[in-house]
Amino acid sequence: MLESLLCIPRTAEEASVTTDEPEAVAVKPKKVKNNTKKPALDAALTTLSRVMGKKPVRGDRKSQAPSPRSQTTWHADSSLEEKGLKMWAWKSSRMTTSVKPHWRRIVGQVVTREKLKAIAEAMRSSSKTVVTTNGCFDILHVGHVRILKKAKELGDILVVGINSDASVKRLKGPQRPHNSEDDRAEILSSLECVDYVTIFGEDTPVEFLEVVKPNFHVKGSDYKPSDLAETPVVEAGGGEVKIIELVPNKSTTGLIEKIRSKD
């Protein structure tokens, strides 16, 4: 045994002698893994999990702090809610990332002129940029939707005034509207870009705009500010009339004619 390790030759007689003692086997030393990068990797994964709101995939999970999303709740802003503004703020008890809180509207509302007056005062006192537009919106089409989206991009709050059924009949004829004022108001309020809808019975939105006093009032390019009855009212309140380009060949009248031509 010792001779084999020391490389000493044995005689033939010694070699013929068997022994129960096992021969030594050379064992390769195990490689030691370098774990110096593991703590840094675990820290990076933990930070990523907090941002993405997912569980970490490495490291000691028991020692990981809970992600901020698990501690996130929606709270009604009482100061705005008292003024009639249904806005919610995203707040977290463990906001460790750079994500900023943001405002979120629950759903658009159909409001009376009396309630709209209180809401408008609250919006002005909170320095919100208010945008208005108006119309019949009898049969909603893509031209309406695009103008409403562009109008909302001008400010924080979009208030839409729609003509009552009686007002539409005076302006468009006895066969209109095809959708009632309540239906039209509900459809518009369901759009994400619309915050408030109100119905006015006058032929022009002058009285509606006197209540809201918007920063911007939006109309389609088929009008000129100088031809609008509401322009002096908007400008008297410190606002501005904005003209937005219409979508070509998209109108309620054209849609009705197209449907009738197929009958």
Sequence and secondary structure as in RCSB ss.txt:
>XXXX:A:sequence
MLESLLCIPRTAEEASVTTDEPEAVAVKPKKVKNNTKKPALDAALTTLSRVMGKKPVRGDRKSQAPSPRSQTTWH
ADSSLEEKGLKMWAWKSSRMTTSVKPHWRRIVGQVVTREKLKAIAEAMRSSSKTVVTTNGCFDILHVGHVRILKK
AKELGDILVVGINSDASVKRLKGPQRPHNSEDDRAEILSSLECVDYVTIFGEDTPVEFLEVVKPNFHVKGSDYKP
SDLAETPVVEAGGGEVKIIELVPNKSTTGLIEKIRSKD
>XXXX:A:secstr
 HHHHHT    HHHHH   SS              TTHHHHHHHHHHHHHHHT   SSS GGGS   GGGGEEEE
E HHHHTTT  EEEEEETT  SS    EEE   EE  HHHHHHHHHHHHHTT  EEEEEE  SS  HHHHHHHHH
HHTTSSEEEEEEE HHHHHHHH TT  SS HHHHHHHHHTSTT  EEEEE SSSSHHHHHHH  SEEEEETTS G
GG TTHHHHHHTT EEEEE   TT  HHHHHHHHHHT 
